Amino acid sequence: MYSYALLEPGCYYLAQETEDAPVITIKVNVESDHCLYVTKYMETPVLEWKKKNDTLFDIIECLTDEKAKEWETLYKESQETFYEEEEDDE
């Protein structure tokens, strides 16, 4: 088990919150004395405060700047496609 305290602000991580959970991308936006304000990228981004001692099952890797930019581009494109499809349904 790992904790959110190991994550550094401004970095993107591939991680699992529990053993059976899917791998997600997590970015640390803000660090306070006892908490981190993170974005968890799933179908839609979830922004929330996490205690530094909250557990993560696994921190798989910290993405390099190059891989983070590549992933951001793909994620934004998929979000735009998702929201365009919703607008078409209306």
N, C-alpha and C positions, 0 to 999 in steps of 0.2 A: 504494500500500500504506500501511496505517496500522498502529499498534501499540496494544496494550492500555494503554500508558502514557497515552493520550489520554482514557481513560474515567475518570469521577469516581465515587467511592464513593456509594452510595445512589441512583444514577441507573439508569434502564432505557434500553437502547439497542436499536435495530433494526440488525442488522449481518450481514455475510456473512464467513465465515472464509476461504473460497476463492471464486474467480470463479464456479464452477459450483454452489456450495453454496446451499441454500435460505436465505432470510432468517430469522434467529432473534432472539429477545429475549435480551439479556444484561443481568444486573444485577451491579454490583460490590458485594460485601458487606463486604470488608475489604481495606485497602491496607497493605502492609509496605514496607520500603525498596526491595525489588527485585521484589516480586510482588503480584498481586491475587488474592483468593479470590472467584471469580465463580460465579453460577448461570447456566447456559445452559438456557433453557426450550425443550424439544423435546416429544416425546410424554410423557416424564417429565423432571423437572428433573435436570440434571447439575451437581453442585457440584465445582469443581476449582480448584487453584492454577494461575495462568498467569504466566509471566514478563512483566514490563512490556514487554520488547522482542519478545515473541511477536507475530506479524503477524496483521492482519485485512485481508481484501481490501477491505472497504468498511464504513465506519460511516455508515449511511444517515441516522439521526437519533437524537437524544436525546428520549425521550417527555416531554411536559409532565406535571406532577403529575396533572392531570385525565385525560389519556389513559392514564397508567400505572395509575390506579385503575380506569378503565373496562376496560382490558385484563386486570388482575388478576382482576376479577369474572368476566369471560368465561372466563379460563383455569381458575380454580377450579371453575366450573360444569362445564366440559368434563372436568376431572379426576374430579369426583364422579360424573358420568355414566359415564365409562370404568370406574371401579372398581365401580360398582353393577352394570354389565353383567358384569364378571368374576365377582362374587359370585353372580349369577344362574346362571352357567354351572356352578357347582360343585355 
